[in-house]
Amino acid sequence: MLIDANIPVRAVVRRRCTLAAMVIRRSLSAVLLALLFGAAATQIAYADALTRGTAAYSRGDYIRAARELSPLARRGNARALAMLGFMYEHGFGEPQAYVVAADLYVQAAVQGNPSAQGLLGLMYDKGNGVPQNFVLAYKWLILAAAHASGRERDVYLRLRDAVSSKMASDEIIAGQRLALNWRPERR
């Protein structure tokens, strides 16, 4: 190590430590920046796949819609889960399978997706893919109405009222209590 005779050793060591610290800080900044852009790119990719899947569904290209939505659903995207559940429930681009549809709706509903909550409520009302249970149907329709807005909210309220017409007052109270105590899962 060459040391200038006019510069004390401590000063040289301090400069080198400062230089090393700057390099480390810049490297960490670069890594953090790459991670942030990577996360943003992933979110953009999710949004693009969801947009492509929704557009394909709107065009009636259900097979492409299922292909676009399936990877998102496997990652837990609530909107993709709800759409894919609807496709399984009605046999659009996937074989009709009520049990699979109910499972997909549950995964999206517990995240707070109002469409999945409403559709799951209807499945409990009819007993498609799940045991018929008016209390759970009522609960999910209350939650769907609470998380929806506008006309969608009004539809869920009417469906909730239709289900309540089949229930005893103690069942309605039980459904209300379940809805009141419900908390969404965070993923």
N, C-alpha and C positions, 0 to 999 in steps of 0.2 A: 504494500500500500504506500503510495507516494503522498507525502504530506509536505505542504509548503512550510518552510521554516518560520514564516511570518504569521501563520494561522495556527492557533492552538488546536490540539487534537479534539478537544470537546466541541469546538465549533464545526469541525469537519463531520464528526459523528452526528451532531444535531442537524446539519444540512442534509446528510444522507437519510436520516430518519424522517425528516420533513418531506424529502423527495419520495421516499417509499410510501409514506402516508398519503401523499397526493396521488400517486399511481394507484394505490389500493382504492381510494375514494372514487377516482375516475372509473376504475374497473367495476366497482359496485354500482355506480351510477349507470354505466352501460348495461350491466346485467339487469338492473331494475327496469330500465327503459325497455329493454328487449322483452322482459316479462310482461310489462304493461301493454306493449304493442301486441304481444302474442295473445294476451287475454282479450284485447279488443278485437283482434282478428278472429279469435274463436267465437266471440259473441256475434260478430258480423257473419261468420259462417253459419252459426245457428239461425240467425235472422234470415239469411239467404235461403237456407234449406226450408225453413218454415214458410217463407214467402213462396218458394217454388212449389212446396207441397200443397199449400192453400190454393195457389193458382191452378195447379193440375186438378185438384178436386173440383174447383169451380168450372173448369172446362169439361169435366166428366171423365178425365183421364185418371181413374181411380187406382190403377196399378202403379202409375208413376207417383201419384200422391202417397201411396203406401210406402213406396221405395224411398221417397224423400223424408217422410215423417218417422219411419221406423228407427233410424239411428238416433234421432232426437228423443224419441220416446224411451229408448233404452237408456239414455242419459238422464231421464227423469223430467224432461220438458213437459210441463203441465198441459200446455195448449196442444202439443203434438199427441200426448197421451189421450186427451179428450177427443181429438179428431180421429185418431186411429181407433179408439173405442167405438165411435159412431160408425166407422167403416166396418168393423167386425160385427156390430149389432145388426146392421142392415145388409151385410154381404156386398159392400162396395169395394172392389179391388182385393178383397180378402174373403175367405169362406165365412159364411155367417156362423158366428160362435158367440152365444150369449155369455157364457162363462168368461171367455177371454175379454169380451167387451166390458163386463162388470169389473173384472180385475183392473183393466186400464182406467176405467172411470174412478175406481177407488184410489188408485195412485195419483190421479190428477185432483180428485175431490179433496183429499187430505191436505193438498197444497193450497187449497182455497180457490180452485178454478170453478166459477159459477156454472158454466155449461156442463162440466162433468158432474157437479153436485146435483143439478137438476135432472140430468139424464140418469144418474144413479138412483135418484129418488123415484123416477118413473119405473126403473127396473124393479125396485123393491115393491112398488105399487102393483105391478103386473106379475111379479115372481119370475121374471125372465133372467136366467143366469144366477139368480140368488133366491133364497127362500122368500116367499111373499111375506112382507112385514110392513104394515101400515105405519107403525111408529117410526121405523127407520126411514120410510118414504117421506113422512111428514118432516122429520129432522132435516133430511138433505134438501127438501124443497124450501124449508125456512132459510137454510144457509144459502141456497142458490139465490133466493130473493134478496137476502141481505147483502150479497156480494155483487149483484147485478145492478144495472141502472136502466132507466127508460122503459121501453116496451118489453124488453127481456124480463125485467123485474116484475112487470104486470102479469106476464105469462106465468112466471113461477108462483106468484101469489094466487092466481086462479087455479093452478094445478094443486097447490097446497090446500086450498079450500075444497077442491073436489075430493082429495084424499081424506080430509077431515070429516067429510060427510059420511064416510064409511067407518068412522072411529067413535069409540065411547069417550066421554069427557076425561076419564083418567088416562086413557091412551094419548090424548092430545096433550095433556099436562106432561106426560113422560117424554113425548117427542119434543116439546118446548124445552124441557129441562136438559135433554141431550144436546139440543142446538145451543142453548145458553152456555153449557159447560165445554163446548167444543173449542179447540184451538188448532190452527193450521200447523202442519209440520213444515219446517224450513229445510231446504236442501241446498 
